[in-house]
Amino acid sequence: MRPLRALTTLPIALIALLGALGAVGAASAEGWRVDEQATAFAVLTHRAGFASGLAHDHLIVARAAKVDFELDPERPEAARLALEARADALEVDGAAARERWGPRLVELGALGEEGLPPVPEKDGVKVREAMLGRSQLDAASHPTISAELVGLARRGGGGDGERTALGWTAKVRLTVRGRSVERELALTWSLEGDRLTAEGLGEARFTELGIEPYSAFLGAVKNTDLFHLYVALAAERVAGDAAPPDEP
């Protein structure tokens, strides 16, 4: 397990799905308007094999999802979240995403100092085809991926800002290829005024989800079983019951 730097713990499902949606409803009449430029819900895979120098670490970003989300910042333990995303809506190695998030993933220790250099478009197409294939996501038989927050507990906290949470443990149920697993994940988030920010990094393994890690050329180029989940979120609180402006 690679060390994580400058990051506490985070419940991936709680925040990740916000980033995948782009706009989320809250527990009361309030909602959240997500800053899409500062938000990402991503998976980072890692290359391996004796010819790994010819391959790439891959960044897969969710671009659309259906989300049922409720959050009262004064009672975060009661948060509810369920997500469903289409496998064929995942973006693989988008140039803008690699450039935007690569340096931060290096800072957090999820990547080596080489970061995420550009990937030729034709290579990204091949990776996407393999990812959706039968031995991996099997999108033809299992077109959706889902996640549900089933538990959220404080581990400690404190810090600057109106409200800062530095240590939370979330139990999340992930369903991929019709198989469900529960994992404990971690979170850091803060609310200053009406702006919510969050960032998180976690680990999982392909094989526990019934996925065979990608391998080619008799294993000369392959992905490790371990992969990272990365979430960055920025959102503004919006009152849903605000009166409309007066007609001119």
N, C-alpha and C positions, 0 to 999 in steps of 0.2 A: 504494500500500500504506500503510495507516494505521500510525503508530508504535505499538509495544506498550510499555506501561509496567509496571514492577514485575513483570516476568515474563521468565524465561529461555526455554529452548527445550524442546520436548516431543514424544515420539512419540505422536501421537494414538491410533493403534490400540492401543498397549500398554495405555493407561490408560482410554481411552474405553470399551472394551468391558467392562471391569470395572464401570463405572457403569451400563451398559445391562443387565448381568446381575443385579446385586444380591447375588450370592454366587458365589465363584470358588474353584476348586481350585488348589493350588500344586504345585511340582515334586516334593515328597516326600510325607510323610503330613500335611503342613501344609495349611491352607486359609486363606481370608480371609473374614471376616464384614464386609460392607459397611455403612457408616452411610448409609442411603438418604437421610436428610435433608440430608446434606452432600455428596451425590454427584449429578452430572449428566453426561450425554452429549448434547450439543445442537448444532444447526446454527442459525446466525443469518443471516438474509437481510436485504438492504438495499434500501430503496425508492429509486426514481429516477423521472424524468419530470417535466414541468412542473407536474403536479398532484400531486406526491408529498406535499404537505402534507395531502392528504386520505387518504393511505394510511398503512401501518405497516411498521416493521421487524418481521419475524416470527421467533419462537423455536420451533424444532421439537425436541422431546425424545424420545429413544428410551426406551420404557418396558418393553421385554422383548427378550431376545435369547438365542440359543444360543451358548455360548462354550466353546472349548477353550483353556485358559490354563495356563501353567506359568511360575513365577518363583521363582528362588533369589536372594534379595537379595545374596548374596555373588558371584553370577555373572550379573548382569543381562543381559550380552551374549548369554547363551544362552536368553533368554526366548522362549517360543513362544506365539503367540496366533492364533486364528482365530475369526471372529464371523459369525453369520448372524442377521439381524433381519427381521421381517415389515414390509413397507411400511405395511400397514394398522394397525400397532401404534404408529405415530408420533403423539405428542401435539402439536397445533398451538396455540400461543398460550394455554396453560393459565395461568389467572390467578395461581396460586401460583408457578409457575415464573418468570413474568415479574417478579413482585415479588421473588422470592428472588435471581435471578441478574442482573437488569438493572443494579443498582448496581455489581456487580463488573465487568460488561462495560464500563461507563463508565470505571471505574478503569483498566482494561487498555487503553483506547483503541479498543476495537472498536465503541463507540457514542458518539454525541454526548451532551451533558449532559442531553438530554431523557430518556434512558434508554429503558425499555420501559413506557410507560403502558398501562393496561388496554385490551384489544381487545374490542368487543362480541361476544358469543357467536355471533351470526348471521354476523358477518364471519369468525370463525375457522372456522365450518363451510364457508363458501364457499372459503376458502383451502385447507382440507384436501381438498375435492373437486377443486380445480384441481391440487393437488400430486400426487394419485393418478391423475390423468388421463393420456391417451395421450401428450400432448406433453411431460409431465414424467416422473414415475416410472413411468408405465404399469403400475400395480400389477396390473391384470388379466392382463397377459402376463408380467410379471416381479414376482412377489409378494414376493421376498426381496432383501435387500441384504447383501453380504458384504464382509469385510475380513480381510486376513492380514498379519501382521508378517513381512517377509522379510529384514530386516536391522536390527541395532541396534548402534551404535558410540558410544563415549564421545568427547566433544569437549573435556573438561576438567571440573573440578569442585572440590568442597571446600565447607566451610561448617560451620555449627553443627549439633548433633544427632548421634545415634549414627552415622547414615550419610546423607549428603546428596549428591544428584547434581544438578549445576547445568547441565550441558551435554551433551545426547545428541542424536544424529541417528538417526532411524528411517526405514527404507524400508518403505512400506506399499503393499500392492496392494488397491485398492478395486474392487469389481465392482457396478455399478449398471446396470439395463436390459440386462444381458448384456454390457456393455462393461467391460473392466478397464484401469485406469491405475495407474502406480506414481508415488508422490510421496515426497519426503523431508520429514519433519516433525520436530517438536522437543518436549522434555520437561523439567519440573522435578519432582522427587519427593524425599521424605525418609522415613526410617524411624527413629522414636524409640521405643525399647522395642518393643512389639508393635503400634504404630500406624503405618500407612502413609498418607501424604497425598500428593496429586499435583494439579497444576493445569496446564492447557495451553490454548494458543490457536494456531490455524493457519488457513491460507487455501486455498481451492480455487476452481475455476470450474465452473459448470454445464455449459458447452459441451464441456469436455473429457470429460464423462461422457455426452455425447449428449443433454443436456437443454436445451430452449429455455427461457430465463428467462421467468417469467410476465410478460405484457403485456396491458393492456386499454385500451379507449378510444383506439385508434390510437397507443398508446405514451404516452398522457398519464400513466398509472399503470403502473409496471413494477418488476421487480426488477433489480438490477445482476447482471452475470454473476458477479462475485466474491461469495463468501460465506465466513463464518467457521465453524470447528469449535471448540467450547469443551468442555473437560472439567474437572470437579472431582471428586476422589475422596478419601474417607476410609474406611479399613478397619482392622479389628483382626485380627491373626494368631491363628489357632486351631489347636491341635495336633489332627490328625485321629486320632492313635493313643492319645489320652488314655483312661485306664481309666474305665469308667462308675462313678458313685457307688455305694457299698454300699447294699444293700437295708436298709430300717429293720427 
